[in-house]
Amino acid sequence: MIYIAQLRKSFSAFLVAVVLLLGSLFVGDLQTAAIAAPLTPEAAAYEIDQATSPDEAHSRLEDKAKSYKKELKEDSAYTKQAAKKATGQAKNAIERTADNVREKLNLDEPLPQSTKDFLNDIKP
């Protein structure tokens, strides 16, 4: 019996390790892609050095700037959508909770006569 419990713990630890490793592989690619080409002065200097003419360097830098602006607009739109969705989900969860409490406590039903009598007896 002790052997089975130890085997179960080892298997669980193995599964957690595999999930973490696989997760880091997928998340690592996304993070690398997001920070792969920042538009810093050094990156701009590299683009200029790689260009064969000033016009080509200018067009490369403009293209990169446009793509970054487009990316920022897409990211901000995604963030707005995610915020709206999260707000809606939170609102729905609160409404469901309020409905559940109202149902469990029978708040929609009128007070029984015995409760009314009790409350009248307590008042001075």
C-alpha positions in Angstrom: 0.0 0.0 0.0 2.8 2.4 0.8 4.5 1.5 -2.5 1.4 2.5 -4.4 1.2 5.9 -2.6 4.8 6.5 -3.4 4.3 5.5 -7.0 1.3 7.9 -7.3 3.4 10.8 -5.9 6.3 10.1 -8.2 3.9 9.8 -11.2 2.2 13.1 -10.3 5.6 14.9 -9.9 6.6 13.5 -13.3 3.4 14.8 -14.9 3.9 18.2 -13.4 7.4 18.4 -14.7 6.4 17.3 -18.2 3.6 19.9 -18.3 5.9 22.7 -17.1 8.6 21.8 -19.6 6.1 21.6 -22.5 4.4 24.8 -21.4 7.8 26.7 -21.3 8.5 25.5 -24.8 5.4 27.1 -26.2 5.4 30.2 -24.1 9.1 30.8 -24.7 8.5 31.0 -28.4 5.8 33.7 -27.9 8.0 35.8 -25.7 11.0 35.6 -28.0 8.8 36.6 -31.0 7.5 39.6 -29.0 10.9 41.0 -28.1 12.9 39.8 -31.1 13.2 43.1 -33.0 12.9 46.1 -30.8 13.3 49.5 -32.4 16.2 50.8 -30.3 19.0 53.1 -31.5 21.3 50.1 -31.8 18.7 48.3 -33.9 18.3 51.3 -36.1 22.0 51.7 -36.5 22.2 48.0 -37.5 19.5 48.6 -40.1 21.3 51.6 -41.4 24.6 49.7 -41.6 23.0 46.8 -43.5 21.4 49.1 -46.1 23.1 49.8 -49.4 21.8 53.4 -49.6 20.3 56.0 -47.3 17.0 55.7 -49.1 16.9 52.0 -48.4 17.8 52.5 -44.8 15.0 55.1 -44.5 12.5 52.8 -46.1 13.5 49.9 -43.8 13.1 52.0 -40.7 9.8 53.4 -41.9 8.5 49.9 -42.6 9.6 48.7 -39.1 7.9 51.7 -37.5 4.7 51.1 -39.4 4.7 47.4 -38.5 5.3 48.3 -34.8 2.4 50.8 -34.9 0.1 48.3 -36.5 1.2 45.7 -33.9 0.5 48.2 -31.0 -3.0 49.0 -32.5 -3.8 45.2 -32.7 -2.5 44.6 -29.2 -4.6 47.5 -27.8 -7.7 46.3 -29.6 -7.1 42.8 -28.2 -6.6 44.3 -24.7 -9.9 46.3 -25.0 -11.8 43.2 -26.1 -10.3 41.1 -23.3 -11.2 43.8 -20.7 -14.8 43.9 -22.0 -15.0 40.2 -21.9 -13.6 40.0 -18.4 -16.0 42.7 -17.2 -18.9 40.9 -18.7 -17.9 37.6 -17.2 -17.4 39.2 -13.8 -20.8 40.9 -14.0 -22.5 37.6 -15.0 -20.7 35.8 -12.1 -21.9 38.4 -9.6 -25.5 38.2 -11.0 -25.5 34.4 -10.7 -24.2 34.7 -7.2 -26.8 37.2 -6.2 -29.5 35.0 -7.8 -28.2 32.0 -5.9 -28.2 33.8 -2.6 -31.7 35.2 -3.2 -32.9 31.7 -4.0 -31.2 30.0 -1.1 -32.5 32.6 1.4 -36.0 32.8 -0.1 -35.7 36.6 -0.4 -38.4 36.8 -3.1 -41.0 35.3 -0.9 -43.1 37.3 1.5 -42.4 37.0 5.2 -44.4 34.3 7.0 -47.0 35.6 9.5 -45.1 34.0 12.4 -42.0 36.1 11.6 -44.1 39.3 11.3 -45.6 38.5 14.7 -42.1 37.9 16.2 -40.8 41.2 14.8 -43.9 43.0 16.2 -43.3 41.5 19.6 -39.7 42.7 19.7 -40.5 46.3 18.9 -40.9 48.5 22.1 
